Amino acid sequence: MNWLQRFMAGRYGQDQLNLALLGLYLVLFLLSTLFRAQWLELLAIACLAFSVFRLFSRNAAKRRAENAKFLETVRPLVRWYNVKKCRRQDREHCYFKCPNCGQQLRVPKGKGKISITCRNCGVSFEKKT
């Protein structure tokens, strides 16, 4: 194992973009074998090659910048997924959007028709919980 540590010293290593590239490789490879599409297989191999290139790269600043751009790009999707997951698991609250500013508001379930005041802009509106 000491040889592997010496070999990886100064190299970039694994990050979120590499994991996404490996996941994309697996999906594309499975699709290429399912549909027997050679162009999908070539695209999958290109994803794998780029992932390996990033893994062993010594230009850490450029790889960090690539990863930061990737994370900035997927952040809205990840946030949307986390909000949906939280709402599915929360059985005690209802979620509403303020009609004025779009702020997400959480109110308890089972209270009937209530007046909700937005904490962000102060607008009141009525909804049934």
C-alpha positions in Angstrom: 0.0 0.0 0.0 2.9 2.3 0.6 3.7 2.3 -3.2 0.1 3.5 -3.9 0.5 6.4 -1.5 3.7 7.4 -3.1 2.2 7.1 -6.5 -0.8 9.3 -5.6 1.2 11.9 -3.8 0.7 15.2 -5.6 -2.2 13.9 -7.8 -5.7 15.3 -7.6 -7.7 12.2 -6.6 -11.4 11.7 -6.4 -14.2 14.3 -6.2 -17.9 14.8 -6.9 -17.4 15.3 -10.6 -15.4 12.1 -10.9 -18.1 10.2 -9.1 -20.7 11.7 -11.5 -18.6 10.8 -14.5 -18.3 7.2 -13.3 -22.0 7.0 -12.7 -22.6 8.4 -16.2 -20.2 5.8 -17.6 -22.1 3.0 -16.0 -25.5 4.3 -17.3 -24.1 4.8 -20.8 -22.4 1.4 -20.8 -25.6 -0.4 -19.8 -27.6 1.5 -22.4 -25.0 0.7 -25.1 -25.2 -3.0 -24.3 -29.0 -2.9 -24.1 -29.5 -1.1 -27.4 -26.2 -2.3 -29.1 -25.3 1.2 -29.9 -21.6 1.6 -30.5 -21.7 5.4 -30.3 -23.0 5.1 -26.7 -20.2 2.8 -25.9 -17.7 5.3 -27.3 -19.3 8.1 -25.2 -19.1 5.9 -22.1 -15.4 5.1 -22.7 -14.8 8.9 -23.2 -16.4 9.6 -19.8 -14.3 6.9 -18.1 -11.1 8.2 -19.8 -11.8 11.8 -18.6 -12.5 10.5 -15.1 -9.2 8.6 -15.0 -7.4 11.6 -16.4 -8.8 13.9 -13.7 -8.0 11.3 -11.0 -4.3 11.1 -11.9 -3.9 14.8 -12.8 -1.3 16.9 -11.1 -3.0 20.2 -12.0 -5.1 20.4 -8.8 -6.1 24.0 -9.2 -7.7 23.3 -12.6 -9.5 20.2 -11.3 -10.8 22.1 -8.3 -12.2 24.8 -10.6 -13.9 22.1 -12.8 -15.4 20.5 -9.7 -16.6 23.9 -8.4 -18.3 24.7 -11.7 -19.9 21.3 -11.7 -21.2 21.7 -8.2 -22.5 25.2 -9.0 -24.3 23.7 -12.1 -26.0 20.8 -10.2 -26.8 22.7 -7.0 -30.3 23.7 -8.0 -31.1 20.1 -8.9 -29.7 18.8 -5.6 -31.5 21.5 -3.6 -34.8 20.6 -5.4 -34.3 16.9 -4.6 -33.6 17.6 -1.0 -36.6 19.8 -0.6 -38.9 17.1 -2.2 -37.4 14.4 0.0 -37.9 16.5 3.2 -41.5 17.3 2.2 -42.3 13.6 1.6 -40.9 12.6 5.0 -42.7 15.4 6.9 -46.2 14.2 7.8 -46.9 16.9 10.3 -46.6 20.1 8.1 -48.0 21.6 4.9 -45.8 23.7 2.7 -46.9 26.8 0.8 -45.3 29.4 -1.4 -45.9 33.1 -0.6 -47.8 34.6 -3.6 -45.8 37.8 -3.3 -42.1 36.8 -2.9 -42.1 33.1 -3.4 -40.7 32.2 0.1 -41.5 28.7 1.2 -43.6 28.6 4.3 -44.3 25.6 6.6 -47.5 25.4 8.6 -48.9 22.6 10.8 -51.4 20.2 9.2 -54.9 19.7 10.3 -55.7 23.2 11.5 -58.4 23.9 8.9 -58.4 27.3 7.0 -55.8 29.5 8.5 -54.2 32.9 7.8 -50.5 32.6 6.9 -48.2 35.6 7.2 -45.0 35.5 5.2 -41.9 36.1 7.4 -40.0 37.6 4.5 -42.4 40.2 3.1 -45.3 40.4 5.6 -48.1 39.5 3.1 -51.0 37.5 4.6 -53.0 34.9 2.7 -55.5 32.2 3.6 -55.0 28.5 2.9 -56.6 25.2 4.1 -54.3 22.8 5.9 
